[in-house]
Amino acid sequence: MFTQKMTIQGPVGRLEAELWLPEGSGSRGQAPSAGPPAAAVVCHPHPLHGGTMRNNVVHRTARGLHDAGLAVLRFNFRGVGGSEGLHDGNGAEEEDLAAALTALGEAVPGVPLWAAGFSFGSRTVVGLAPRDPRIERVGLIALPVIAYDCRKALEVRQPGGIFMAGDDTFGTLEVLRHQMPELLTRFHVEEVPGVDHFFTGKLDDLRLRVSQWAGSQLAPRA
C-alpha cells in the first residue's frame, strides 16, 4: 500500500488528508501500472465528540474498501486536526466532502468515485449525495437515525451499502426499518449484532463486511 499525505483546498481553508493507493497504482503524478477500479472518500464522526480521520471505525472502513482494491482518501473536516476553519454542523461539512472528492478525482483520475462515512460522516454523505452526481456509490456506517434527522437518505439514488451496529444507542437497523423501510429495498443492508456504536470488539468483522460488499459492487475488469 502506498500512503500519501495530502492537503486539500477546502471551502474555508486547507483540509488535512491521507490517501491510500493499492499496490501498483503509483503515486500522484506518476502513470499507474494498474489503476484501481474505484476510489472512495471516507468521512469521520462528529468533530465535537472526538471524531477525526484516525477514528478506529473510519480506519477499518477504509481498510475494507482498500482490501477490495479501491484507492481511499480519509480527511479531517474543518476545524479538526490540521484542517483549517471552524466546525459548522449544519451542512457546511458537506462542502468539505465535495472538496475531498475533487481532490481524489484529481489524484486518481478516470475512476468511479464513492463516498462513505461513519455516524456524522454518514449523515454528511447522505446530505451531499443527492446533489453530487460524481458520487456513484455510498457506504453508510452506523447511520445515526436516533440521534439525528437522517431522512435525506431517502433522496439518495445511488446504490450503496448500510452497516448498522446491533446495540447502537444512536441508531439500529430496527429503527432504520421503522423510519425508512424503503431504504432496505434499495440498499445492501447488514447489521453487526451485539456491538455498540463504535463496533467495539467487532472492528475486523466490520472491515470484512465492507470489503465483501465493495468487492461485490465492482464490475469484472478485463
C-alpha positions in Angstrom: 0.0 0.0 0.0 1.3 3.4 -0.9 0.3 6.2 1.6 0.4 9.8 0.6 -0.3 12.7 2.9 -2.3 15.5 1.2 -3.5 19.0 1.7 -6.9 19.7 0.1 -8.1 23.2 -0.6 -11.4 23.3 1.1 -14.2 26.0 1.0 -12.9 27.7 4.2 -9.2 26.7 4.2 -6.9 23.8 3.9 -8.0 20.3 4.9 -5.7 17.6 6.2 -6.0 14.3 4.3 -4.3 10.9 3.7 -4.6 8.9 0.5 -4.1 5.1 0.3 -3.4 3.7 -3.1 -3.4 0.0 -4.0 -0.2 -1.7 -4.9 0.8 -1.0 -8.4 -1.2 2.3 -8.6 1.8 4.5 -8.3 1.9 7.9 -6.6 0.3 11.1 -7.6 1.7 12.4 -10.9 3.0 9.0 -12.0 1.4 6.8 -14.5 -0.1 3.8 -12.7 0.7 0.3 -13.9 -2.8 -0.8 -13.0 -5.2 1.8 -11.7 -7.8 1.0 -9.0 -11.3 0.1 -10.1 -12.8 2.9 -8.0 -11.8 5.4 -5.4 -13.6 6.4 -2.1 -13.6 9.2 0.4 -14.4 8.1 4.0 -15.8 10.7 6.4 -15.3 10.7 10.1 -17.7 11.1 13.0 -18.7 14.2 14.9 -15.9 16.7 15.4 -17.2 17.9 18.7 -17.1 14.4 20.1 -13.6 13.5 19.2 -14.2 12.5 15.6 -11.2 12.5 13.3 -10.0 10.7 10.2 -8.0 8.4 12.6 -11.1 7.1 14.3 -11.0 3.3 14.5 -14.3 2.7 12.6 -13.2 5.1 9.9 -9.8 3.3 9.7 -11.4 -0.2 9.4 -14.0 1.0 6.9 -11.2 2.5 4.8 -9.2 -0.7 5.2 -12.2 -2.8 4.0 -12.5 -0.6 0.9 -8.8 -0.8 0.3 -8.8 -4.6 0.7 -11.3 -4.7 -2.2 -8.9 -2.8 -4.4 -10.1 0.8 -4.0 -8.0 3.9 -3.6 -9.2 5.5 -0.3 -9.0 9.1 0.9 -9.6 10.0 4.6 -9.6 13.6 5.6 -10.4 15.9 8.6 -13.4 18.1 8.4 -12.9 21.8 9.0 -11.6 22.6 12.5 -10.3 19.1 13.1 -6.6 18.2 13.5 -4.6 20.1 10.8 -7.7 21.3 8.9 -8.5 25.0 9.0 -11.8 26.6 9.8 -14.4 26.0 12.5 -16.9 23.2 12.9 -20.3 24.1 11.4 -22.6 21.1 11.9 -25.4 22.5 9.8 -24.5 21.0 6.5 -21.3 23.0 5.6 -19.2 19.9 6.1 -20.8 18.5 3.0 -18.8 21.1 1.1 -15.6 19.7 2.7 -16.6 16.3 1.4 -17.2 17.8 -2.1 -13.7 19.3 -2.0 -12.3 15.9 -0.9 -14.0 14.3 -3.9 -12.5 16.8 -6.2 -9.0 16.2 -4.8 -9.5 12.4 -5.0 -10.7 12.7 -8.6 -7.5 14.6 -9.5 -5.2 12.2 -7.7 -6.9 9.1 -9.2 -8.4 10.3 -12.4 -10.9 8.4 -14.6 -12.3 6.0 -12.0 -15.7 5.9 -10.3 -15.9 7.9 -7.1 -17.6 6.6 -3.9 -18.4 8.3 -0.7 -18.6 6.6 2.7 -18.9 7.8 6.3 -19.3 6.7 9.9 -22.0 8.3 12.1 -21.9 12.1 11.5 -19.8 11.2 8.4 -22.6 9.0 7.0 -25.1 11.8 7.6 -22.8 14.1 5.7 -22.6 11.7 2.8 -26.4 11.4 2.5 -26.6 15.2 2.6 -24.3 15.6 -0.4 -25.0 12.5 -2.5 -28.5 13.6 -3.8 -26.9 16.7 -5.4 -23.5 15.5 -6.4 -23.6 13.2 -9.4 -19.9 12.4 -9.1 -20.7 10.0 -6.3 -21.5 6.7 -7.9 -21.9 4.6 -4.7 -22.3 5.3 -1.0 -21.3 3.4 2.1 -23.1 4.3 5.3 -21.7 3.1 8.6 -23.9 3.4 11.7 -26.2 6.0 10.2 -27.4 7.8 13.4 -31.1 7.6 12.8 -31.9 8.1 16.6 -29.6 11.0 17.3 -30.2 13.0 14.1 -32.8 13.5 11.3 -31.3 11.3 8.5 -34.3 11.5 6.2 -32.1 12.9 3.5 -31.1 9.3 2.9 -34.5 8.9 1.2 -33.2 11.2 -1.6 -30.1 9.2 -2.3 -30.5 7.4 -5.6 -27.0 6.0 -5.9 -26.6 2.3 -4.9 -24.9 1.7 -1.6 -24.4 -0.4 1.5 -25.6 0.3 5.0 -23.9 -1.3 8.0 -25.5 -0.9 11.4 -24.4 -1.9 14.9 -26.9 -4.1 16.8 -26.7 -2.3 20.2 -26.1 1.2 18.9 -27.8 3.9 21.1 -27.5 6.3 18.1 -29.4 4.1 15.7 -30.2 0.5 14.9 -31.4 -1.5 12.0 -34.8 -1.8 13.7 -35.2 1.9 14.0 -34.0 2.4 10.4 -36.5 -0.2 9.2 -39.3 1.7 11.1 -38.3 5.2 9.9 -37.3 4.5 6.3 -38.3 1.0 5.3 -37.8 1.7 1.6 -34.1 2.0 2.2 -33.9 -1.7 3.0 -35.2 -2.5 -0.5 -32.8 -0.1 -2.3 -29.6 -0.7 -0.3 -27.5 -3.6 0.7 -28.1 -3.7 4.5 -26.2 -5.6 7.2 -26.2 -5.4 11.0 -23.3 -6.5 13.2 -25.1 -8.0 16.2 -24.3 -7.3 19.8 -22.0 -4.2 19.3 -22.1 -0.6 20.3 -21.9 2.5 18.1 -18.1 2.0 17.8 -18.3 -1.7 16.8 -16.2 -2.5 19.9 -14.7 -5.9 19.6 -16.0 -6.4 16.0 -14.0 -3.9 14.1 -12.4 -6.6 11.9 -15.8 -8.0 11.3 -16.9 -4.7 10.0 -13.8 -4.4 7.8 -14.5 -7.8 6.3 -18.2 -7.0 5.7 -17.3 -3.7 4.0 -14.6 -5.4 1.9 -17.0 -8.1 0.7 -19.7 -5.6 -0.1 -17.3 -3.4 -2.0 -15.9 -6.3 -4.0 -19.4 -7.3 -5.0 -20.0 -3.9 -6.4 -17.0 -3.9 -8.7 -17.6 -5.0 -12.3 -15.2 -7.6 -13.5 -12.1 -6.0 -15.1 -10.6 -7.1 -18.4 
